[in-house]
Structures are given as C-alpha cells and as structure tokens.
C-alpha cells in the first residue's frame, strides 16, 4: 500500500513538471517577439497616387516645362527610426558602376537633393 502511494506521488510530480514545462514553453513562445526581416521600401506613384499614369498622355518623352506629378514614398521596416536620404535624378543618363576592386564611388550626375528626413 505504501509503495503504491509513493508511486502515485512520483507519477503526479512527473505529470506536474511535464505540464509546467509545456506551459512555460507556450508562455515564452507567445510573449517573445519574433525576428522580422528589416528593410526599406522605396516607391514611386503616378498621378492620383496610383502605380500607373506616370507620364502625361502616356508619352514617356517629357518636354521642357511640362508638368509631371509623381509621388515618392519611403516606408521604414527597420524596427526603429532611421535617417533616409533620397537623390532624385531625371534625364536620359546612365551611371557608372563602382570601381572594382576598391568599390570606390564614381562621380554621380547632378540631381535634385532631398534633405535627410527621419523615416518612421
């Protein structure tokens, strides 16, 4: 009789510890934030804030003095406030790639400089 009571007590302790570990694991998984991919999203929208109608009358040849309405956006998914600098360059130009093997930058063509703003 004593042996059976002692064995029941052991079984109860093992079951209790097992449930305790399971619930602690579930609590940890539920409360620990998951690591997310960190990135910036840069996008350009045309007229009416749509991903269409980038050029007046659908003609990509913009004439001097012609008004074009584009919306430039930056979305921050880095997890904290970041400083973002955007250089907007218009024209039919190409940019040289960085110099190899040093990776030094090459002179860039003139463009419109947007001052750095904090992205939230």
C-alpha positions in Angstrom: 0.0 0.0 0.0 2.8 2.4 0.9 4.6 1.5 -2.3 1.6 2.3 -4.4 1.0 5.7 -2.7 4.7 6.5 -3.2 4.5 5.6 -6.9 1.3 7.7 -7.4 3.1 10.6 -5.8 6.0 10.2 -8.2 3.7 10.0 -11.2 1.8 13.1 -10.0 5.1 15.0 -9.7 6.3 13.9 -13.2 3.0 14.9 -14.7 3.1 18.3 -12.9 6.6 19.0 -14.0 5.8 18.0 -17.6 2.8 20.3 -17.7 4.8 23.1 -16.1 7.5 22.8 -18.8 4.8 22.8 -21.6 3.1 25.9 -20.2 6.3 27.7 -19.7 7.3 27.0 -23.3 4.0 28.2 -24.6 4.2 31.4 -22.5 7.7 32.0 -23.8 6.7 31.5 -27.4 3.6 33.7 -27.0 5.4 36.6 -25.4 8.8 36.7 -27.2 8.8 38.9 -30.2 9.7 37.2 -33.5 12.7 38.5 -35.5 11.4 40.1 -38.7 13.1 41.0 -41.9 14.3 44.6 -41.8 14.1 46.6 -45.0 13.2 49.9 -46.6 10.6 50.2 -49.2 11.0 52.9 -51.9 8.2 53.5 -54.3 7.1 56.0 -57.0 3.4 56.6 -57.7 2.0 58.4 -60.7 -1.0 60.8 -60.9 -3.8 60.1 -58.4 -1.4 58.2 -56.2 -1.6 55.1 -58.4 1.1 52.8 -59.8 0.0 54.0 -63.3 -0.2 57.2 -65.3 3.4 58.2 -64.8 3.6 60.3 -67.9 1.2 62.9 -69.3 -0.9 61.3 -72.0 1.1 58.1 -71.7 4.1 59.7 -73.6 7.4 59.0 -71.8 9.1 61.9 -73.7 8.7 64.8 -71.2 9.2 68.2 -72.8 11.0 71.1 -71.2 8.5 73.0 -69.0 5.9 70.1 -69.0 4.4 69.5 -65.5 4.6 65.9 -64.3 3.2 64.8 -60.9 4.9 61.9 -59.2 4.7 60.8 -55.6 7.9 59.4 -54.0 7.5 57.3 -50.8 9.8 55.6 -48.4 8.5 53.0 -45.9 10.7 52.1 -43.0 10.5 48.5 -41.8 13.8 48.6 -39.9 12.2 48.4 -36.4 13.5 51.9 -35.4 13.6 55.4 -36.6 16.2 55.7 -39.5 17.7 58.7 -41.3 16.9 58.4 -45.1 18.5 60.5 -47.9 17.0 60.4 -51.3 18.6 61.7 -54.5 16.2 62.2 -57.4 17.8 62.2 -60.9 15.8 62.9 -64.0 17.1 62.6 -67.6 18.3 60.0 -70.1 21.5 59.3 -68.2 23.4 56.2 -67.1 25.6 55.9 -64.0 28.9 54.1 -63.9 29.1 51.2 -61.5 31.5 51.4 -58.5 35.2 51.0 -59.3 36.5 47.5 -59.0 38.1 46.1 -56.8 38.2 49.1 -54.5 34.4 49.6 -54.5 35.0 53.4 -54.5 32.1 55.5 -55.7 32.3 57.3 -59.1 31.1 60.9 -59.6 27.4 60.9 -59.9 25.4 63.1 -62.3 23.6 66.2 -61.0 20.2 65.6 -59.4 17.7 67.1 -57.0 18.8 66.6 -53.4 16.1 65.9 -50.9 17.4 66.7 -47.4 17.6 63.8 -45.0 14.4 63.1 -43.1 13.7 60.6 -40.4 11.7 57.6 -41.6 9.3 56.2 -39.1 
